[in-house]
Each structure stands twice: as C-alpha cells, then as structure tokens.
C-alpha cells in the first residue's frame, strides 16, 4: 500500500467498481479488504470513502453483513439541502436555472446504458423534483 490517494479519488474508484460490476440497488459491494487490496489503499481510506458514500445516501451498511448499494429515493439529504438553499428571490431564480440544467442533463443521458450513469440520472431526477418543489415550478 505504497500509493497515497485522496478521499475523493478512492470514492471515484469505488464508484467505478459499482459501474464495472453493473451493480443494482440492494446488491452487496465488495468487502473492505477486497477494495483496499484492489485500490492499493489502506482499509482506513476505504472506510472513510464508504462513510462518505453512506452519508450521501449512495450506499448503506448492515453491521456484520456488508455494504450495499442504496436506493437514492430513500435518502433525504437533497431535500434538506434544497430547503435551506431557497432564502431569497435571487436564490430561487438561480435554482430555476440549475433546474433547467438538470432537465437538459437528464434528457441527454436518459438512454445511457451505464449503471453509474443511470444511477446518476436517478439522483438528478430526484434533485429536479426537489428543486421543482422549492422553486414553485
């Protein structure tokens, strides 16, 4: 484990494994040991990355059983963020512009076959629904 990698890099590599394995919601991720060995990082780095992914609602951990790909609809992080973003008309307009960008992105990527891309699309759709709620659109 000679190579040092930042947290963001480890998260990105775990995300790539999810894509390469074409993992589906509820499917178990490889073990910390497997990830550590294959990513050439310490188990502590893997744990930190998994905690970050869990906080974002990308995965969930069943103690003693493993780590699983989560259903993004079950996580409320996006709603909490949106709720506290809208404080003025200017912010509402900015969110409406962001909403349009998301609409365009989701529309463009809808037919992609990649598991990660489809998962990203699901996240983007969730953000879109929340933005719609808070912008009154």
ZARO-118738 format. One record per atom (N, C-alpha, C): atom name; residue in three letters; y, x, z. Coordinates in nm, 2 decimals, m for minus. Example, Ala and Ser with C-alpha at 12.3 -4.5 7.8 and 13.67 -1.06 7.14 Angstrom:
! ZARO-118738
N / ala / m0.57 / 1.32 / 0.78
CA / ala / m0.45 / 1.23 / 0.78
C / ala / m0.33 / 1.32 / 0.78
N / ser / m0.22 / 1.28 / 0.71
CA / ser / m0.11 / 1.37 / 0.71
C / ser / 0.00 / 1.29 / 0.79
This chain:
! ZARO-118738
N / unk / m0.12 / 0.08 / 0.00
CA / unk / 0.00 / 0.00 / 0.00
C / unk / 0.12 / 0.09 / 0.00
N / unk / 0.14 / 0.16 / m0.11
CA / unk / 0.25 / 0.26 / m0.11
C / unk / 0.37 / 0.19 / m0.17
N / unk / 0.36 / 0.09 / m0.26
CA / unk / 0.47 / 0.04 / m0.32
C / unk / 0.55 / m0.06 / m0.23
N / unk / 0.68 / m0.04 / m0.22
CA / unk / 0.76 / m0.13 / m0.14
C / unk / 0.82 / m0.24 / m0.23
N / unk / 0.80 / m0.36 / m0.19
CA / unk / 0.86 / m0.47 / m0.27
C / unk / 0.94 / m0.56 / m0.18
N / unk / 1.04 / m0.62 / m0.23
CA / unk / 1.13 / m0.71 / m0.16
C / unk / 1.06 / m0.85 / m0.15
N / unk / 1.11 / m0.93 / m0.05
CA / unk / 1.05 / m1.06 / m0.03
C / unk / 1.06 / m1.14 / m0.16
N / unk / 1.17 / m1.14 / m0.23
CA / unk / 1.18 / m1.22 / m0.35
C / unk / 1.08 / m1.18 / m0.45
N / unk / 1.05 / m1.05 / m0.46
CA / unk / 0.95 / m1.00 / m0.56
C / unk / 0.81 / m1.05 / m0.52
N / unk / 0.78 / m1.05 / m0.39
CA / unk / 0.65 / m1.10 / m0.35
C / unk / 0.63 / m1.25 / m0.38
N / unk / 0.74 / m1.32 / m0.35
CA / unk / 0.74 / m1.47 / m0.37
C / unk / 0.72 / m1.49 / m0.52
N / unk / 0.79 / m1.42 / m0.61
CA / unk / 0.77 / m1.43 / m0.75
C / unk / 0.63 / m1.40 / m0.80
N / unk / 0.57 / m1.30 / m0.74
CA / unk / 0.44 / m1.27 / m0.78
C / unk / 0.33 / m1.37 / m0.73
N / unk / 0.36 / m1.43 / m0.62
CA / unk / 0.27 / m1.54 / m0.57
C / unk / 0.28 / m1.66 / m0.66
N / unk / 0.41 / m1.68 / m0.70
CA / unk / 0.43 / m1.79 / m0.79
C / unk / 0.36 / m1.77 / m0.93
N / unk / 0.36 / m1.64 / m0.97
CA / unk / 0.29 / m1.61 / m1.10
C / unk / 0.14 / m1.63 / m1.08
N / unk / 0.08 / m1.60 / m0.96
CA / unk / m0.06 / m1.63 / m0.94
C / unk / m0.09 / m1.77 / m0.95
N / unk / 0.00 / m1.86 / m0.89
CA / unk / m0.02 / m2.00 / m0.89
C / unk / m0.02 / m2.05 / m1.04
N / unk / 0.06 / m1.99 / m1.12
CA / unk / 0.07 / m2.02 / m1.26
C / unk / m0.06 / m1.97 / m1.34
N / unk / m0.10 / m1.85 / m1.32
CA / unk / m0.21 / m1.79 / m1.39
C / unk / m0.34 / m1.86 / m1.35
N / unk / m0.35 / m1.91 / m1.23
CA / unk / m0.47 / m1.98 / m1.18
C / unk / m0.46 / m2.13 / m1.22
N / unk / m0.35 / m2.17 / m1.27
CA / unk / m0.32 / m2.31 / m1.31
C / unk / m0.36 / m2.40 / m1.19
N / unk / m0.30 / m2.36 / m1.07
CA / unk / m0.33 / m2.43 / m0.95
C / unk / m0.27 / m2.57 / m0.95
N / unk / m0.33 / m2.67 / m0.89
CA / unk / m0.28 / m2.80 / m0.88
C / unk / m0.25 / m2.83 / m0.74
N / unk / m0.17 / m2.94 / m0.72
CA / unk / m0.13 / m2.98 / m0.58
C / unk / m0.26 / m3.00 / m0.50
N / unk / m0.25 / m2.94 / m0.38
CA / unk / m0.37 / m2.96 / m0.28
C / unk / m0.47 / m2.85 / m0.30
N / unk / m0.46 / m2.76 / m0.40
CA / unk / m0.55 / m2.66 / m0.42
C / unk / m0.52 / m2.54 / m0.33
N / unk / m0.62 / m2.47 / m0.28
CA / unk / m0.61 / m2.36 / m0.18
C / unk / m0.57 / m2.24 / m0.26
N / unk / m0.47 / m2.17 / m0.20
CA / unk / m0.42 / m2.04 / m0.25
C / unk / m0.52 / m1.93 / m0.21
N / unk / m0.51 / m1.82 / m0.28
CA / unk / m0.60 / m1.70 / m0.23
C / unk / m0.55 / m1.66 / m0.09
N / unk / m0.64 / m1.59 / m0.02
CA / unk / m0.62 / m1.55 / 0.11
C / unk / m0.51 / m1.45 / 0.12
N / unk / m0.45 / m1.43 / 0.24
CA / unk / m0.35 / m1.33 / 0.27
C / unk / m0.41 / m1.19 / 0.23
N / unk / m0.53 / m1.16 / 0.26
CA / unk / m0.59 / m1.03 / 0.23
C / unk / m0.60 / m1.01 / 0.08
N / unk / m0.64 / m1.11 / 0.01
CA / unk / m0.65 / m1.10 / m0.14
C / unk / m0.51 / m1.08 / m0.20
N / unk / m0.41 / m1.15 / m0.15
CA / unk / m0.28 / m1.14 / m0.20
C / unk / m0.22 / m1.00 / m0.17
N / unk / m0.24 / m0.96 / m0.05
CA / unk / m0.20 / m0.83 / m0.01
C / unk / m0.26 / m0.71 / m0.09
N / unk / m0.38 / m0.72 / m0.11
CA / unk / m0.45 / m0.62 / m0.19
C / unk / m0.41 / m0.62 / m0.34
N / unk / m0.40 / m0.74 / m0.40
CA / unk / m0.37 / m0.75 / m0.54
C / unk / m0.22 / m0.73 / m0.57
N / unk / m0.14 / m0.76 / m0.47
CA / unk / 0.01 / m0.74 / m0.50
C / unk / 0.05 / m0.60 / m0.45
N / unk / m0.04 / m0.53 / m0.38
CA / unk / m0.01 / m0.40 / m0.33
C / unk / 0.10 / m0.40 / m0.23
N / unk / 0.10 / m0.49 / m0.14
CA / unk / 0.20 / m0.50 / m0.03
C / unk / 0.12 / m0.53 / 0.10
N / unk / 0.20 / m0.51 / 0.21
CA / unk / 0.13 / m0.54 / 0.34
C / unk / 0.11 / m0.68 / 0.36
N / unk / 0.02 / m0.71 / 0.45
CA / unk / m0.01 / m0.85 / 0.49
C / unk / 0.11 / m0.92 / 0.55
N / unk / 0.19 / m0.84 / 0.62
CA / unk / 0.31 / m0.89 / 0.68
C / unk / 0.41 / m0.94 / 0.57
N / unk / 0.42 / m0.86 / 0.46
CA / unk / 0.50 / m0.91 / 0.35
C / unk / 0.45 / m1.04 / 0.29
N / unk / 0.32 / m1.05 / 0.27
CA / unk / 0.26 / m1.17 / 0.22
C / unk / 0.29 / m1.29 / 0.32
N / unk / 0.28 / m1.26 / 0.45
CA / unk / 0.31 / m1.37 / 0.54
C / unk / 0.45 / m1.42 / 0.53
N / unk / 0.54 / m1.32 / 0.52
CA / unk / 0.69 / m1.36 / 0.51
C / unk / 0.71 / m1.44 / 0.38
N / unk / 0.65 / m1.40 / 0.27
CA / unk / 0.66 / m1.48 / 0.15
C / unk / 0.60 / m1.62 / 0.16
N / unk / 0.49 / m1.63 / 0.22
CA / unk / 0.43 / m1.76 / 0.24
C / unk / 0.51 / m1.85 / 0.33
N / unk / 0.57 / m1.79 / 0.44
CA / unk / 0.66 / m1.87 / 0.53
C / unk / 0.78 / m1.92 / 0.45
N / unk / 0.83 / m1.84 / 0.36
CA / unk / 0.95 / m1.88 / 0.28
C / unk / 0.91 / m1.99 / 0.19
N / unk / 0.79 / m1.98 / 0.12
CA / unk / 0.74 / m2.08 / 0.03
C / unk / 0.71 / m2.21 / 0.11
N / unk / 0.66 / m2.20 / 0.23
CA / unk / 0.63 / m2.31 / 0.31
C / unk / 0.76 / m2.39 / 0.35
N / unk / 0.86 / m2.31 / 0.39
CA / unk / 0.99 / m2.37 / 0.42
C / unk / 1.05 / m2.44 / 0.30
N / unk / 1.03 / m2.39 / 0.18
CA / unk / 1.09 / m2.46 / 0.06
C / unk / 1.00 / m2.58 / 0.02
N / unk / 0.89 / m2.59 / 0.09
CA / unk / 0.80 / m2.71 / 0.05
C / unk / 0.71 / m2.68 / m0.07
N / unk / 0.70 / m2.56 / m0.11
CA / unk / 0.61 / m2.52 / m0.22
C / unk / 0.46 / m2.52 / m0.18
N / unk / 0.44 / m2.47 / m0.06
CA / unk / 0.30 / m2.47 / 0.00
C / unk / 0.30 / m2.53 / 0.13
N / unk / 0.18 / m2.55 / 0.19
CA / unk / 0.17 / m2.59 / 0.33
C / unk / 0.05 / m2.51 / 0.38
N / unk / 0.05 / m2.49 / 0.51
CA / unk / m0.05 / m2.41 / 0.58
C / unk / m0.13 / m2.50 / 0.67
N / unk / m0.26 / m2.49 / 0.66
CA / unk / m0.35 / m2.55 / 0.76
C / unk / m0.41 / m2.44 / 0.84
N / unk / m0.37 / m2.43 / 0.97
CA / unk / m0.41 / m2.32 / 1.05
C / unk / m0.56 / m2.31 / 1.06
N / unk / m0.61 / m2.19 / 1.03
CA / unk / m0.75 / m2.17 / 1.04
C / unk / m0.83 / m2.21 / 0.91
N / unk / m0.76 / m2.27 / 0.82
CA / unk / m0.82 / m2.32 / 0.69
C / unk / m0.77 / m2.25 / 0.57
N / unk / m0.63 / m2.23 / 0.56
CA / unk / m0.58 / m2.16 / 0.45
C / unk / m0.44 / m2.22 / 0.41
N / unk / m0.40 / m2.18 / 0.29
CA / unk / m0.27 / m2.22 / 0.24
C / unk / m0.29 / m2.30 / 0.11
N / unk / m0.22 / m2.40 / 0.10
CA / unk / m0.24 / m2.50 / m0.02
C / unk / m0.11 / m2.52 / m0.09
N / unk / m0.12 / m2.55 / m0.22
CA / unk / m0.01 / m2.59 / m0.30
C / unk / 0.04 / m2.73 / m0.26
N / unk / 0.16 / m2.75 / m0.22
CA / unk / 0.21 / m2.88 / m0.17
C / unk / 0.26 / m2.96 / m0.29
N / unk / 0.27 / m3.09 / m0.25
CA / unk / 0.34 / m3.19 / m0.34
C / unk / 0.48 / m3.19 / m0.30
N / unk / 0.57 / m3.15 / m0.40
CA / unk / 0.71 / m3.14 / m0.37
C / unk / 0.78 / m3.27 / m0.32
N / unk / 0.72 / m3.38 / m0.36
CA / unk / 0.78 / m3.51 / m0.31
C / unk / 0.77 / m3.53 / m0.16
N / unk / 0.68 / m3.45 / m0.10
CA / unk / 0.67 / m3.47 / 0.05
C / unk / 0.77 / m3.39 / 0.13
N / unk / 0.85 / m3.31 / 0.07
CA / unk / 0.94 / m3.23 / 0.14
C / unk / 1.09 / m3.28 / 0.13
N / unk / 1.16 / m3.28 / 0.24
CA / unk / 1.29 / m3.34 / 0.24
C / unk / 1.40 / m3.24 / 0.23
N / unk / 1.38 / m3.11 / 0.21
CA / unk / 1.48 / m3.01 / 0.20
C / unk / 1.59 / m3.04 / 0.10
N / unk / 1.55 / m3.09 / m0.02
CA / unk / 1.65 / m3.12 / m0.12
C / unk / 1.75 / m3.23 / m0.08
N / unk / 1.69 / m3.33 / m0.01
CA / unk / 1.78 / m3.44 / 0.03
C / unk / 1.87 / m3.39 / 0.14
N / unk / 1.83 / m3.31 / 0.23
CA / unk / 1.92 / m3.26 / 0.34
C / unk / 2.03 / m3.18 / 0.27
N / unk / 1.99 / m3.09 / 0.18
CA / unk / 2.10 / m3.01 / 0.11
C / unk / 2.20 / m3.10 / 0.04
N / unk / 2.15 / m3.19 / m0.04
CA / unk / 2.24 / m3.28 / m0.11
C / unk / 2.33 / m3.36 / m0.02
N / unk / 2.28 / m3.41 / 0.09
CA / unk / 2.35 / m3.49 / 0.19
C / unk / 2.47 / m3.41 / 0.24
N / unk / 2.46 / m3.29 / 0.26
CA / unk / 2.57 / m3.21 / 0.32
C / unk / 2.65 / m3.14 / 0.21
N / unk / 2.62 / m3.15 / 0.09
CA / unk / 2.70 / m3.09 / m0.02
C / unk / 2.82 / m3.18 / m0.06
N / unk / 2.80 / m3.31 / m0.05
CA / unk / 2.90 / m3.40 / m0.10
C / unk / 3.00 / m3.43 / 0.01
N / unk / 3.11 / m3.36 / 0.01
CA / unk / 3.21 / m3.38 / 0.11
C / unk / 3.35 / m3.42 / 0.05
N / unk / 3.36 / m3.41 / m0.09
CA / unk / 3.49 / m3.44 / m0.15
C / unk / 3.46 / m3.49 / m0.29
N / unk / 3.57 / m3.55 / m0.35
CA / unk / 3.55 / m3.59 / m0.49
C / unk / 3.53 / m3.47 / m0.58
N / unk / 3.59 / m3.36 / m0.55
CA / unk / 3.56 / m3.24 / m0.64
C / unk / 3.42 / m3.20 / m0.63
N / unk / 3.36 / m3.20 / m0.51
CA / unk / 3.22 / m3.16 / m0.50
C / unk / 3.13 / m3.27 / m0.57
N / unk / 3.17 / m3.39 / m0.56
CA / unk / 3.10 / m3.50 / m0.63
C / unk / 3.10 / m3.47 / m0.79
N / unk / 3.21 / m3.43 / m0.84
CA / unk / 3.22 / m3.40 / m0.98
C / unk / 3.14 / m3.28 / m1.02
N / unk / 3.14 / m3.18 / m0.93
CA / unk / 3.06 / m3.06 / m0.96
C / unk / 2.91 / m3.09 / m0.95
N / unk / 2.87 / m3.18 / m0.86
CA / unk / 2.73 / m3.22 / m0.86
C / unk / 2.69 / m3.30 / m0.98
N / unk / 2.79 / m3.38 / m1.03
CA / unk / 2.76 / m3.46 / m1.15
C / unk / 2.74 / m3.36 / m1.27
N / unk / 2.82 / m3.25 / m1.28
CA / unk / 2.80 / m3.15 / m1.38
C / unk / 2.66 / m3.09 / m1.37
N / unk / 2.63 / m3.05 / m1.24
CA / unk / 2.50 / m2.99 / m1.22
C / unk / 2.39 / m3.09 / m1.25
N / unk / 2.40 / m3.22 / m1.22
CA / unk / 2.31 / m3.32 / m1.26
C / unk / 2.28 / m3.32 / m1.41
N / unk / 2.39 / m3.31 / m1.49
CA / unk / 2.38 / m3.31 / m1.63
C / unk / 2.30 / m3.19 / m1.68
N / unk / 2.32 / m3.07 / m1.62
CA / unk / 2.25 / m2.95 / m1.65
C / unk / 2.10 / m2.97 / m1.62
N / unk / 2.07 / m3.03 / m1.51
CA / unk / 1.93 / m3.06 / m1.47
C / unk / 1.86 / m3.15 / m1.57
N / unk / 1.94 / m3.26 / m1.61
CA / unk / 1.88 / m3.35 / m1.71
C / unk / 1.85 / m3.28 / m1.83
N / unk / 1.94 / m3.19 / m1.88
CA / unk / 1.91 / m3.12 / m2.00
C / unk / 1.79 / m3.03 / m1.99
N / unk / 1.78 / m2.96 / m1.87
CA / unk / 1.67 / m2.87 / m1.85
C / unk / 1.54 / m2.94 / m1.85
N / unk / 1.53 / m3.05 / m1.77
CA / unk / 1.41 / m3.12 / m1.76
C / unk / 1.36 / m3.18 / m1.90
N / unk / 1.46 / m3.23 / m1.97
CA / unk / 1.43 / m3.28 / m2.10
C / unk / 1.37 / m3.17 / m2.19
N / unk / 1.44 / m3.05 / m2.19
CA / unk / 1.39 / m2.94 / m2.27
C / unk / 1.25 / m2.89 / m2.23
N / unk / 1.22 / m2.89 / m2.11
CA / unk / 1.10 / m2.83 / m2.06
C / unk / 0.98 / m2.93 / m2.04
N / unk / 1.01 / m3.06 / m2.07
CA / unk / 0.91 / m3.16 / m2.04
C / unk / 0.77 / m3.14 / m2.10
N / unk / 0.77 / m3.08 / m2.22
CA / unk / 0.64 / m3.07 / m2.29
C / unk / 0.57 / m2.93 / m2.26
N / unk / 0.63 / m2.85 / m2.18
CA / unk / 0.57 / m2.72 / m2.15
C / unk / 0.43 / m2.74 / m2.08
N / unk / 0.34 / m2.65 / m2.11
CA / unk / 0.21 / m2.66 / m2.06
C / unk / 0.19 / m2.58 / m1.93
N / unk / 0.27 / m2.49 / m1.90
CA / unk / 0.26 / m2.40 / m1.78
C / unk / 0.26 / m2.48 / m1.65
N / unk / 0.17 / m2.45 / m1.56
CA / unk / 0.16 / m2.51 / m1.43
C / unk / 0.29 / m2.49 / m1.35
N / unk / 0.34 / m2.37 / m1.35
CA / unk / 0.46 / m2.34 / m1.28
C / unk / 0.57 / m2.42 / m1.34
N / unk / 0.58 / m2.42 / m1.47
CA / unk / 0.69 / m2.49 / m1.54
C / unk / 0.68 / m2.64 / m1.51
N / unk / 0.56 / m2.70 / m1.51
CA / unk / 0.55 / m2.84 / m1.47
C / unk / 0.59 / m2.86 / m1.33
N / unk / 0.55 / m2.77 / m1.24
CA / unk / 0.59 / m2.78 / m1.10
C / unk / 0.74 / m2.77 / m1.09
N / unk / 0.80 / m2.67 / m1.16
CA / unk / 0.95 / m2.66 / m1.17
C / unk / 1.01 / m2.79 / m1.21
N / unk / 0.95 / m2.85 / m1.32
CA / unk / 1.01 / m2.98 / m1.37
C / unk / 1.00 / m3.09 / m1.26
N / unk / 0.90 / m3.09 / m1.18
CA / unk / 0.89 / m3.19 / m1.08
C / unk / 1.00 / m3.16 / m0.97
N / unk / 1.02 / m3.04 / m0.94
CA / unk / 1.13 / m3.00 / m0.85
C / unk / 1.26 / m3.05 / m0.91
N / unk / 1.28 / m3.02 / m1.03
CA / unk / 1.41 / m3.05 / m1.10
C / unk / 1.43 / m3.20 / m1.10
N / unk / 1.32 / m3.28 / m1.13
CA / unk / 1.33 / m3.42 / m1.13
C / unk / 1.37 / m3.48 / m0.99
N / unk / 1.31 / m3.42 / m0.89
CA / unk / 1.34 / m3.46 / m0.75
C / unk / 1.49 / m3.43 / m0.72
N / unk / 1.54 / m3.31 / m0.76
CA / unk / 1.68 / m3.28 / m0.74
C / unk / 1.76 / m3.38 / m0.81
N / unk / 1.73 / m3.41 / m0.93
CA / unk / 1.80 / m3.51 / m1.01
C / unk / 1.81 / m3.64 / m0.95
N / unk / 1.70 / m3.69 / m0.89
CA / unk / 1.70 / m3.82 / m0.83
C / unk / 1.79 / m3.82 / m0.71
N / unk / 1.79 / m3.71 / m0.63
CA / unk / 1.87 / m3.70 / m0.51
C / unk / 2.02 / m3.69 / m0.55
N / unk / 2.05 / m3.61 / m0.65
CA / unk / 2.19 / m3.60 / m0.70
C / unk / 2.24 / m3.73 / m0.75
N / unk / 2.16 / m3.81 / m0.81
CA / unk / 2.20 / m3.94 / m0.86
C / unk / 2.24 / m4.03 / m0.74
N / unk / 2.16 / m4.02 / m0.64
CA / unk / 2.18 / m4.10 / m0.52
C / unk / 2.32 / m4.06 / m0.46
N / unk / 2.35 / m3.93 / m0.45
CA / unk / 2.47 / m3.89 / m0.38
C / unk / 2.59 / m3.88 / m0.47
N / unk / 2.57 / m3.89 / m0.60
CA / unk / 2.69 / m3.89 / m0.69
C / unk / 2.73 / m4.03 / m0.73
N / unk / 2.64 / m4.13 / m0.70
CA / unk / 2.66 / m4.26 / m0.73
C / unk / 2.64 / m4.29 / m0.88
N / unk / 2.57 / m4.21 / m0.95
CA / unk / 2.55 / m4.22 / m1.09
C / unk / 2.42 / m4.30 / m1.12
